[in-house]
Amino acid sequence: MSSNIKSLPSSRIAAVQAAPVFLDTAATIAKAISLIAEVARNGAALVAFPEVFVPGYPYWNWITDPVTGSAWFQKLSLASITVPGPEVDELCAAARAHGVHVVIGVNERSPVSWGAIYNTMLFIGPDGRLLGKHRKLVPTWAEKLTWTGGDGSSLRVYDTAVGPLGGLACGENTNTLARFALLAQGELLHVASYIALPVAPPDYDMAEAIKLRAMAHSFEGKVYTLVSCSIVSEEIIRAMEMIIPDARARLERKSGAFSGVIGPDGRVVGSPLIDDEGIVYADIDLTRCIQPKQMHDIVGHYNRFDIFRLAIDRRPQTPVDFREPAGTPAEERREAGEDPGAVIARAG
C-alpha cells in the first residue's frame, strides 16, 4: 500500500433488521442469501445481520424455568451449525457471487460437544473467504442457560476493502475493554449485532439502549458503527406461546429493536429502523474518522500507556491440549493456535 494516501475507503453499507425462520436453519440460510442478493443490487459493499440470526435466539430463557427450557435448548443444539460447515459454505458462496462483505450471527455448536453452543459472528469477504469468527465473550444474564463463553482468540480486526472491520455481539458492546481491544487494532468500522428483547425490565428501552451503546463506541473511538438487530416475529411469538400462555403480552412490547449507522461524531447517519423489518443503508467515508481523532484519540495521543495497560490472552480455550511430537501436523496446528476440535471435525 502506498504511503501517499489521499483518503480512506468510502462505501455503501447495509444493516438487516429481520427475524429468522425460527429454528429452521436451512430456511434461515436461504433468507440470508436472498437478503445478500438484495443489498448487492442496491449497491452495498457490506451487509450486517443480527445476533444469532441462524437459526434464532433462545427467548425461552427469559420466560420460563431452566428445566422447561431444556427441551428448547435441545432443539437449538440440533439446529445449530459448525464453523466451518456446509451452511457457512453456502453463505460464503453467496458473498462471493454478489461481491459483498457479510457479517452474520450464528449459533455455533462445538465440534466436540452437543452441550456447548457459542453465540458467534462470522466475517466473510467478498471473495467468499471466511475471514474469521468472533464468539461472544460473556453470555448476558439468562443467556448463560444456553451459550458457552468465547475467548480472546477472536478479538480481531480484519483488513478489508471497506476498511478495518471488527464487531461485537449485543451486550458485549457495553464491555469497555473488549471495545478498546478492537479500537487498539485500528478498527474504523464496527458491526454491533443485537436481538430485540421486549422482555427486559419494564422501564428499560431496548431500542434506545442499543443506540446509546453504538453512539458511545463511535464517539469514543471516532469510528462508524453499523447496528443490525433482529425483530420478534409472529412465528416466534406462537412458538413461545407453546411454553407460557402470556408469551404474546411479553414479546409484543414496542421499542425493542434498533438498526442503523452511527458516524464518528456519535450521531445517527441516515434513517434508522425501530421495530419494523427492513434494511438500512448508509453511504460512509472513513476519511471522516481522521479529524475527530485530532481531539480525542484514545488509542494514540489521548492516552497514557505508561499508566494504563491492557493485556489480552489470545490462546484458544479448549477442553484438551494435545502435546504431539515436534514436527507433526497436529503439533504445527497447535502452535498456530488452532482449536483441536477443528482437527477432530476434519478427521470425522
N, C-alpha and C positions, 0 to 999 in steps of 0.2 A: 504493500500500500504506500502510495506517495505521501511524503511528509507535508507536501504543499496542498493541504485540504481546504477547499473553498467553503464547503458546507457539509453537514451531516445528512443522513438519508431522510427523504420525505416519502410518505406512503399513505395509502388509504387503509384503515384498519376497521375491523368489524367485531362486534360482540353479539353473540346469540343469547337471547333471553327466551328460554323454551323449557318445556317438560320433556323428559324421555318417554319412550314407550315402556311403562313401568315394569321393571324386572324382566323385560324381553330384550335380551342382548342383541339378537340378530336384527330385530326391528329398529332398535335404537341406533345401531351402527348404520343401518340403511337411512334413517332420518338424518344422521350427522353427515353422511356422504351427500345427500340431497342438498343440505344447507351449505356445504363446502362449495358445491357447484353454483349455488345461488349467489354467494358472496363473490365468487370469482367473476361471474357475469356482471356484477356491479362494480368491478374494478378493485376489490380489496386484495391486498397482498398478505394480510394476516387475519385469521379469524380465531376468536377465543370462544370456547364452550364452557358451560357451567361446571361447578364442582360435581364430581362423580356422576356426570351425565350418563355414563354407561355403567349399569343399566338403571341407576336411580339411587335415591337417598333413603336411609333407614328411618323413616318418620315414626315407625312403631316404637323406637327407643324413647320417644318423648310422650307417648300417650298410653303406654301400658307397662306392666311389670316385666322384669327380665325373664321370668320363666315363660310367660305367654309369648313374649317377643322372640324367644329362642327358635320357634318354628319358622319365623320370618328371617332370622339370621341364616338358617339353613337354606331357605330359598335364595337369599342374596349370595351365599357362598357358591351355590350351584350355578348362579347366573354371572358370577364374576369372571374376569379374564386373566390370563397370564401375559406377562410382558417379558420378552417378545411372545407373539402368538398369532393365530390366524386373524383375529379381529383387528389387531394392530396392523397387520399386513394390509387389510382392507382400507384402513384409514390412511396408511402411507401411500397406497396406490391412488387414492382419491386426491391427496395432496399433490402428488406428482402429476396426475392427469390434468389438474387445474392450475398448477404452479402457485400454490398458496401455502403459506406457513400456517400450521394448525397447532393450537394448544387446547387440549381437551382433558376433562376429568374422567377418571375411570375407577371402578372398584377392581383393584388388582389382587388376585389370590396368590398367596405364597406358592412357589413351585414345590414346596416340601410339606405344606400343612394346609388342610382344608379349613382349619380353625383360625387361620391368620389372613386377614384381609387388610389391604392398605388403601387409603384414600390417596390416589396417585394422579398427578398431572403429567400428561405426555406432551413433549415438544417435538414437532415433526417439521422438517424442512420442505421447501417447495420442490425439491428433487425426490421427495418420498423417503428420505433418510430419517430414521428415528434419532434425533439429536440427543435425547436423554429423557429422564423422568425425575419427578420430584414426589417423594412420599411425605404427606402431611406429618409434621414432626410430633404434634400433640393433638389427638382427637379431643374435641371440645365437649366437656360436660357429659351428657348422656351418650355421646358418640363412642365413649370408651367401651360401651357394651358391644360395639361392632368392630372398630378398627384397631389395628396394631400401629404403634408409632413408628415413624421413619427414622432416619439417621442423617448425620451431617454429610454423607457422601453425595446427597442430591441437592445441596445448596450451591447451585451453579448458575452462571450466566452464559448464554450462548451467543457467539458471534454470528449474526445473521445479516441478510441483505436489508432487513428493516431496522437494524440496529442491535445493540447489545440487549438481549432478551432474557428476562427472568420471570419468576412467578411464585406465588404462594396461594394456599387454599384457605379460604374463609377466615376463621378466627386467627390463624397464624399471621394474618396481615396486621394484627394487633401486637405481635411479638417484635419489639423494637430491635432486638439483637439479630433475629432472622432477617428482618428487612435491611439492617445495616450490612449484614454479610453479603447481600446481593449488591447493594449500592457500592460497597468497597471493591467489588469485582468489575465496576464500570457500567452497571445496569443503567440504561436510559429509557427502556420500555418495559413496563412491569404489567404482568397479567395477574389479576386478582379474581379467582373463581369462587362463586358462592352458591348457596341454595336459599330459596325462600324459606323462612322459618316463622310461620304465623303463630306457632305455639310458644313463642318466647313470652316472658313476663308481660302482663297487661300494659304496663307503662313503657315498654320497650318498642321503639320504632325501628324495625329491622332495616327498612329501606334507607332511612336517614343514617343509621349506624354504618351501613355499607359505604354510603357516600362519604361519610366523615373519615373513615379509615383510609379510603382512597385519596382523599384530599390531603390528609396528613402525610402519607407516603410521598405523594407528588411534590408537595410544598417543601418537605424536609430534604428530599433527595434531588429536587429540581428535575424530575423525570415525568414522563407520561405514564398514566395508569389506565389500563383497559380492563373494565369490570364486566364480567359475564355472570349472570345469576339465573338460576332455574326458576320455574314457577310451579305452583301446586295445581295440577290438572284435575279435572273431574274424575279421570281414571284413578288417580292416586287417592282421592277422597273416598271413592267407592271401595277401593281395596282396604283402606284403613277403617271403614265402617264395618268391615268383617271382624275387626278386633274390638272396637268400642262403638256404641250407638251414637255418641255425641262427637264423633270424629269430624263431621262436617262443620259443626259450630267452631271447632278449634282451628280447622285448616282453611276456612274461608276468610279469615281476617285479612283486611287490606293493609297496604303499605308494607308488604313482606319481601318485595324484590326490587332491586335497583340495578340497572345495567347502563353503562355509559363510559365516557372517556374524560379523564381529568388531565389538565395541562400542567406544565412545570411550575406554573404560578399558583397551583392549587384550585383553579377554577374549572368548572364544567365546560367541555368543548362540545358544541352542538347540542342536540336534544336527546336526553336520556330517556329510558323507559322505566316506568313504575308499574309493576304488577303484570302488565299485558305481555303476551307473547309477541315476539318480533325480533328484528335485527337493528342494531345501532351502528351507524357508520360515522367515521370522522377522518378528515384529512389532517395529518400531523407532519411537523417538520422538526426533527430532533435538534436542528441548529438553535431552536428557541430554548433549549436546555442550557445554553452556554452562559448568556448574560446573567441569569439569576444566580449562577454559581459564583459569580464575582462577589456577591454579597455574602452568601452562606454556602460554603462547600464543605459539608460535614465529613467527606472522605478526602479532603485536601487541606486547604489553608485554614478552614474554620474548625479546627480540632486541635487537640493536644495529645499526640500519640506517645509523648513521653510520660503522660499521666494515665491515659485510658488505653487499654489493650483488649482485643477480642481474639480469643483462641478457639478454633473450630477443629474438632476431631472428624476427619473425613473418612475414617476407616468404616467400611460397611459392618453393621452388626448382624452376625449370622449365628444360627444355632450350633454350629460346629466349625472348628478351624482345623482343616486337614493339613498336616505337615508332611508334604510329599518330598521325596528326594530331590535335591537341587538339579535343575536342568530338565525336569519332566514338564510336559504341557500343563498339568494341573498346578504345579508349583509356579510356573510362569503366570498363569491366570490369577493365582492367589496374590502374588506380588504386585500384580496390576490392579488389585483391589476389586476383582470380580466376585460377585456373590456365588459361593459354592453351589447354591440352589440352582443357579443358571446352568452350571455344569451338569447337574443331575437332570435338569429338564431337557437339555440337549441329548444326553445319553439315552433318555427314555424315548 
